[in-house]
Amino acid sequence: MFSKIIFTFIIVAVVCFSFFPVASFAESDESNTPEEFEKFIDIGDGIYGPGNDIDAKTFVFNVGTMIRMLLSALGIALTLIIVYAGYLWSTAGGKEEQVTKARSWITNGILGLVVTLSAFAITEYVIGKLG
């Protein structure tokens, strides 16, 4: 019982801390000016449309970033599902129903990862063509 609580806590901690931004200690150069970042971040009045190319590209960039974040979180969750299924399988202790359950979790997790990676590849291609 206690090991399940610790295992759950570790999984939750890994998922929570994976969304913290990573500090970058790279040397700054002239391309990291606020004017350069205005191309990617909507600082203005927030009106997107075909008449303003920078705003249209910003919209495509923002949508692409949101889709990438969603698919990345989904990929992390599916990887954790596969790890959990491996844990179930390794602690089965000869119980056939637990092994069957773990196999189905692994199969579903791998299928989910394939679908997620395919969606990620398609999204990268479409966003690359649009933006």
C-alpha positions in Angstrom: 0.0 0.0 0.0 2.7 2.4 1.0 4.7 1.7 -2.2 1.7 2.5 -4.4 1.4 5.9 -2.7 5.1 6.6 -3.2 4.9 5.4 -6.9 1.8 7.6 -7.5 3.6 10.6 -5.9 6.6 10.1 -8.1 4.5 9.9 -11.2 2.6 13.1 -10.3 5.8 14.9 -9.4 7.4 14.0 -12.7 4.4 15.2 -14.7 4.1 18.4 -12.7 7.8 19.3 -12.9 8.0 18.5 -16.6 6.0 21.6 -17.3 8.3 24.0 -15.6 10.4 26.2 -17.9 14.0 25.4 -18.2 16.5 28.2 -17.7 18.7 29.0 -20.5 22.3 30.1 -19.9 23.1 30.8 -23.5 25.1 33.8 -24.4 22.9 36.6 -25.6 23.4 38.2 -29.0 21.7 40.9 -31.0 18.9 38.6 -32.3 17.4 38.4 -28.8 16.1 41.9 -28.8 12.5 42.8 -27.9 11.9 43.8 -31.5 12.8 40.3 -32.7 10.3 38.7 -30.2 7.5 41.0 -31.3 7.3 38.8 -34.4 6.3 35.8 -32.3 4.4 37.3 -29.4 1.3 39.4 -29.8 2.1 42.6 -28.0 -0.2 44.9 -30.0 -4.0 45.1 -30.1 -4.5 41.4 -30.8 -6.3 41.7 -34.1 -5.4 38.8 -36.4 -6.4 39.0 -40.0 -5.3 38.6 -43.6 -4.5 42.3 -43.9 -1.7 42.2 -41.4 1.0 39.6 -42.2 2.8 39.7 -38.9 -0.4 39.1 -37.0 -1.4 36.3 -39.3 2.0 34.6 -38.8 1.8 35.2 -35.1 -1.6 33.5 -35.0 -0.3 30.5 -36.9 2.8 30.4 -34.6 0.6 30.6 -31.5 -1.8 27.9 -32.7 1.2 25.7 -33.7 2.7 26.2 -30.2 -0.5 25.2 -28.5 -0.9 22.1 -30.6 2.8 21.1 -30.0 2.3 21.6 -26.2 -0.9 19.5 -26.2 0.7 16.7 -28.2 3.8 16.8 -26.0 1.7 16.5 -22.9 -0.2 13.6 -24.5 3.0 11.9 -25.4 4.3 12.2 -21.8 1.0 10.8 -20.5 1.1 7.9 -22.9 4.7 7.2 -21.9 3.7 7.2 -18.3 0.9 4.7 -19.1 3.4 2.4 -20.7 5.7 2.7 -17.6 2.7 2.0 -15.4 1.8 -1.1 -17.4 5.4 -2.3 -17.1 5.1 -1.9 -13.4 1.9 -3.9 -13.4 3.5 -6.6 -15.4 6.6 -6.8 -13.2 4.5 -7.0 -10.0 2.0 -9.5 -11.4 3.5 -12.4 -9.4 2.0 -15.0 -11.7 -1.5 -13.5 -11.8 -2.6 -14.0 -15.4 -5.4 -11.4 -15.2 -2.9 -8.7 -14.2 -0.5 -9.7 -17.0 -3.4 -9.6 -19.5 -4.3 -6.1 -18.2 -0.7 -4.9 -18.4 -0.4 -6.2 -22.0 -3.6 -4.4 -23.0 -2.3 -1.2 -21.4 1.0 -1.5 -23.2 -0.7 -2.2 -26.5 -3.0 0.8 -26.1 -0.2 3.0 -25.0 2.0 2.1 -28.0 -1.0 2.7 -30.4 -1.6 6.0 -28.7 2.0 7.0 -29.1 1.9 6.1 -32.8 -1.2 8.2 -33.3 0.3 11.1 -31.3 3.6 11.0 -33.2 1.7 10.9 -36.5 -0.4 13.8 -35.5 2.7 15.7 -34.4 4.4 15.0 -37.8 1.3 16.2 -39.7 1.0 19.3 -37.5 4.6 20.2 -38.1 4.2 19.8 -41.8 1.0 21.9 -42.0 2.3 24.6 -39.7 5.6 24.7 -41.6 3.7 25.2 -44.9 1.4 27.9 -43.4 3.9 29.9 -41.3 
